[in-house]
């Protein structure tokens, strides 16, 4: 009996990865898997989100360019395709499993998949010619209508692969944009997603059919030549101009929304209210943690990118100081640059915070990879490098103890919690209180009773060492910010 070759062993490994991914198919869909607790509030958006997912043939394509972009993003029955280009096979499995979860979140059913061991992608078809032909056979056998590729395809690669498999080919970026288009709710969020879609689509416009009036040049077969030339691909040029005009309009709209968010942040800064931002990989449990800490009632769902629009809530430290805490959009490996740019205005919330709570799904197969992916996106946001970071290892009730120990050795500033059970939240709140900036001015004043508003502000914004009610007013010994200290001194009763 002959020994299997390296190529055969690589193929067997790749096939076993695909089999394991397919065995977990459907687990990304929220079919009763989300555990909602009293701390998550009424969850009013859940019924609307579920109804959206049940619609057959749902499309979030950009309606005004369908004559040019003939591929419709109706992700219903899909086959996955990926490359294992180097490193451990476990890395390829994690990436392909995430692609399956993304496809299911977009509303599709994963039927099959292929994984090819190949050092570099084929410049023409991404997969090698043999594997592309095998993929075409799988598509025909399963009746799939879409191939989802685990990469950001060049326009020529997508066209080359489509010519072989004869169905739509969607890359990872288009898939993520489709999910964002489904989930965006606010006016700003919808504008940001549409801008990202248009930026992605512009270099990928493709003429299709005789309506494009393509020029025939030189001596063309079948007698087409002089006298047969059309006016050129003017339709594509017109669409490009329309897209650029729409992009410019969207950028103006997003820029016009920016001052309102900046005004809200400035108001909080004037009140010297410290700010905390929750960041992390998608589906790490950020919204569940926010609900636990503040009772915000933010949508909680076992799905990728359940949260797009940032939510800001007030919270109180154990010693009585108020601060704001913001839930932000989740990140993912190879997050499309169009999305990072389009969401820059909302991600500024992160750069202007006083503390980052970096939530990590400690039960995930590759938590270190998720941490690295989040930090690579954060590095693109201005001001984040100066904000202290506290790593919150979430889902401790499901995580392997060895994984938790490994992560705590790797990340010295960590807190282990479970947003589901509430374990570790007291320690987290105490760490947040220690990390937030403290008032810098010590005051000892008697505040007249008619200025109870200032006493209330000291309770909310400062730290009170002692409080005594006298005949002249409220005697306070406290630490406050310079502006509040000046107001207190101005009204203080002279003894």
Secondary structure, DSSP 8 states (H G I E B T S, - for coil): -----HHHHHHHHHHHHHHHHHHTTTTTS-SS-----GGGTT-THHHHHHHHHH-TT-----GGGTTT-------SEEEEEEEE-SS-HHHHHHHHHHHHHHHHHTT-EEEEEEEEE-SS-BTTTBS-HHHHHHHHHHHHHHT-SEEEESS---HHHHHHHHHHH-SEEEEHHHHHHHHHHHH--SHHHHHHHHHHHHHHHHTT----SGGG-----SS-GGG-STT---S-SHHHHHHHHHHHHHHHHHHHHHHHHHHHHHHHHHHHHHTT-EEEEEEEBTTSSHHHHHHHHH-------SSTT---S-EEEEEE-TTS-EEEEEE---B-TT--HHHHHHTHHHHHHHHT-SEEEEEEETTSTTHHHHHHHHHHHHTTSTTGGGSEEEEEEE-TTTS-HHHHHHHHHH-SSEEE--TTT-TTHHHHHHHHHHHS----EEEEEEE-GGGHHHHHHHHHHSEEEEEEE-SSSEEEEEEE-HHHHHHHHHHB---
